[in-house]
C-alpha cells in the first residue's frame, strides 16, 4: 500500500512538472495563460491545450513504465537471492 501511494504521488508530480515544462516550451515562456490552458486541457477543445496534454501524458506514461521496470527488476533481483 505504501509503495502504491508513493508511486501515485511520483506520477502525479511527474505529470504536473512535465505539463508546466511542456507549456513553457510550447508557449515560449509566457506564463500569463497557464491556468486557462490547464483548465482547457481537461475540459475544453483547443489544439494547443490538447497538444500539451498529450505530450505530458506521454512523458508521465514513460515515467510510469520506468518505475514499473525498476520495481520489477528489484523484485526479481531480491527474489533470486531468496531462492538459490
C-alpha positions as a Markdown table, in Angstrom:
| # | Residue | x | y | z |
|---|---|---|---|---|
| 1 | Unk | 0.0 | 0.0 | 0.0 |
| 2 | Unk | 2.8 | 2.4 | 0.9 |
| 3 | Unk | 4.6 | 1.8 | -2.4 |
| 4 | Unk | 1.4 | 2.4 | -4.3 |
| 5 | Unk | 0.9 | 5.7 | -2.7 |
| 6 | Unk | 4.5 | 6.7 | -3.3 |
| 7 | Unk | 4.3 | 5.7 | -7.0 |
| 8 | Unk | 1.0 | 7.6 | -7.4 |
| 9 | Unk | 2.5 | 10.7 | -5.9 |
| 10 | Unk | 5.5 | 10.4 | -8.1 |
| 11 | Unk | 3.4 | 10.0 | -11.2 |
| 12 | Unk | 1.1 | 12.9 | -10.3 |
| 13 | Unk | 4.1 | 15.2 | -9.6 |
| 14 | Unk | 5.7 | 14.0 | -12.9 |
| 15 | Unk | 2.6 | 14.9 | -14.8 |
| 16 | Unk | 2.3 | 18.4 | -13.2 |
| 17 | Unk | 6.0 | 19.1 | -13.8 |
| 18 | Unk | 6.0 | 17.8 | -17.3 |
| 19 | Unk | 2.8 | 19.8 | -18.1 |
| 20 | Unk | 4.4 | 23.0 | -16.9 |
| 21 | Unk | 7.7 | 22.4 | -18.7 |
| 22 | Unk | 5.9 | 21.5 | -22.0 |
| 23 | Unk | 3.7 | 24.6 | -21.6 |
| 24 | Unk | 6.8 | 26.7 | -21.2 |
| 25 | Unk | 8.3 | 25.1 | -24.3 |
| 26 | Unk | 5.2 | 25.5 | -26.5 |
| 27 | Unk | 4.3 | 29.0 | -25.3 |
| 28 | Unk | 7.9 | 30.1 | -25.2 |
| 29 | Unk | 8.0 | 31.1 | -21.6 |
| 30 | Unk | 4.8 | 33.1 | -21.5 |
| 31 | Unk | 3.1 | 32.1 | -18.2 |
| 32 | Unk | 0.2 | 34.5 | -18.4 |
| 33 | Unk | -2.4 | 31.9 | -19.6 |
| 34 | Unk | -1.1 | 28.8 | -17.7 |
| 35 | Unk | -4.2 | 28.3 | -15.6 |
| 36 | Unk | -6.5 | 28.9 | -18.5 |
| 37 | Unk | -4.6 | 26.4 | -20.7 |
| 38 | Unk | -4.6 | 23.8 | -17.8 |
| 39 | Unk | -8.3 | 24.1 | -17.4 |
| 40 | Unk | -8.8 | 23.9 | -21.2 |
| 41 | Unk | -6.6 | 20.8 | -21.5 |
| 42 | Unk | -9.1 | 18.9 | -19.2 |
| 43 | Unk | -12.4 | 20.5 | -20.1 |
| 44 | Unk | -12.4 | 22.1 | -23.5 |
| 45 | Unk | -11.3 | 21.9 | -27.0 |
| 46 | Unk | -8.3 | 23.6 | -28.5 |
| 47 | Unk | -5.2 | 22.4 | -30.4 |
| 48 | Unk | -2.5 | 23.8 | -28.1 |
| 49 | Unk | -4.0 | 22.7 | -24.8 |
| 50 | Unk | -4.7 | 19.2 | -26.3 |
| 51 | Unk | -1.1 | 19.1 | -27.6 |
| 52 | Unk | 0.3 | 20.0 | -24.2 |
| 53 | Unk | -2.0 | 17.4 | -22.5 |
| 54 | Unk | -0.9 | 14.6 | -24.9 |
| 55 | Unk | 2.8 | 15.3 | -24.5 |
| 56 | Unk | 2.6 | 15.5 | -20.7 |
| 57 | Unk | 0.6 | 12.2 | -20.6 |
| 58 | Unk | 3.2 | 10.6 | -22.8 |
| 59 | Unk | 6.0 | 11.7 | -20.5 |
| 60 | Unk | 4.1 | 10.5 | -17.5 |
| 61 | Unk | 3.4 | 7.1 | -19.1 |
| 62 | Unk | 7.1 | 6.7 | -19.8 |
| 63 | Unk | 7.9 | 7.6 | -16.2 |
| 64 | Unk | 5.4 | 5.0 | -15.1 |
| 65 | Unk | 6.9 | 2.3 | -17.3 |
| 66 | Unk | 10.4 | 3.2 | -15.9 |
| 67 | Unk | 9.1 | 3.0 | -12.3 |
| 68 | Unk | 7.4 | -0.3 | -13.1 |
| 69 | Unk | 10.6 | -1.7 | -14.7 |
| 70 | Unk | 12.7 | -0.6 | -11.7 |
| 71 | Unk | 10.3 | -2.2 | -9.2 |
| 72 | Unk | 10.1 | -5.4 | -11.2 |
| 73 | Unk | 13.9 | -5.7 | -11.5 |
| 74 | Unk | 14.3 | -5.1 | -7.8 |
| 75 | Unk | 11.7 | -7.8 | -7.1 |
| 76 | Unk | 13.3 | -10.2 | -9.4 |
| 77 | Unk | 16.8 | -9.5 | -8.0 |
| 78 | Unk | 15.6 | -9.8 | -4.4 |
| 79 | Unk | 13.6 | -13.0 | -5.3 |
| 80 | Unk | 16.6 | -14.6 | -6.8 |
| 81 | Unk | 18.6 | -14.1 | -3.6 |
| 82 | Unk | 15.9 | -15.8 | -1.6 |
| 83 | Unk | 15.9 | -18.9 | -3.8 |
| 84 | Unk | 19.4 | -20.1 | -4.7 |
